[in-house]
């Protein structure tokens, strides 16, 4: 075995080891970031849903109490009420 071949094989082993170690750490880092992002987005969606519900309860429900049951108001739909605000 020539010296050049031994040197190339040792560089190849070092490179593969470095790729394996960096792949392992990057996988963990990306999973952690993805988990945090999903939790953050879920929190935002829950906050917006609660805000829509609170608006509906605070502003629409008192108006509905004064109206007869057979009359429809578009404000009773939470998405419409939130968009009009």
N, C-alpha and C positions, 0 to 999 in steps of 0.2 A: 504494500500500500504506500502510495507516494505521500509526501508531506502536504502537497496541495489538496489531495482528496481528504486527508485527515482534518485539515483546516476547514474545508468546506463543510464536512460533516459536523464538526463541532459548532460552526456558525449556524448551521441548520437546526441543530438540537437547541441551541440557545434561543434562536428565533421562535421555534415552536413552543418552547417553554414560556417565553415572554407573551406570546399570543394567547396561550391557555390561561395564564394568570390574569392578564388584562381583560380577557373575555369574561372570566368569572367575576371580577370586580365590577365591570361595566354592567353585567346582567343584574347584579344586586342593586346597583345604583339606579338603573332604569326601572326596575320593578318598584323600588321605593318611591321614585318620582311619579310613576304612573299611579300608584296607590294614593299618594298625597293629592294628585290632581283630581282623581275621581272623587275623593272625599270632599275636596273643596267645591267641585261642581255640584255634587249632591247637596251640600250645605246651601249653596246659592239657590238651587231649585226649591229646596224646602222653605227657605226664607221668603222667596217670591210667592210660593203657594200660600204661606201663612199671611203674607201681606194682602194678597187678593181676598182671602177669606175674612181677614179683619176689616177690610174696606167694605165688603159685602155686608157683614154683620153690623158695622157701625153706621153706614150711610144708606144702605138699600133696605134693610129689614124694617126700620121705622117707617119708611114710606109705604112699604107693602102692608103694614098693619092698618093703614088708613084706607086702603083700596078694597073694593069688593074682590072676591076670590076668582071671578070669571074674567077679570081684565088682566091682560099680559103686558108686562113692562120689559123691554129689552135689558134694562139695567139689572134684572134679576139673574141674568147669566153672568157668572163671575168674570169670564174673559172679556166680555163687552164692558162691564163696569170698570175693569182695570184699565182698559184701553182708553176709555173716555175720561179718565181721571187726569 
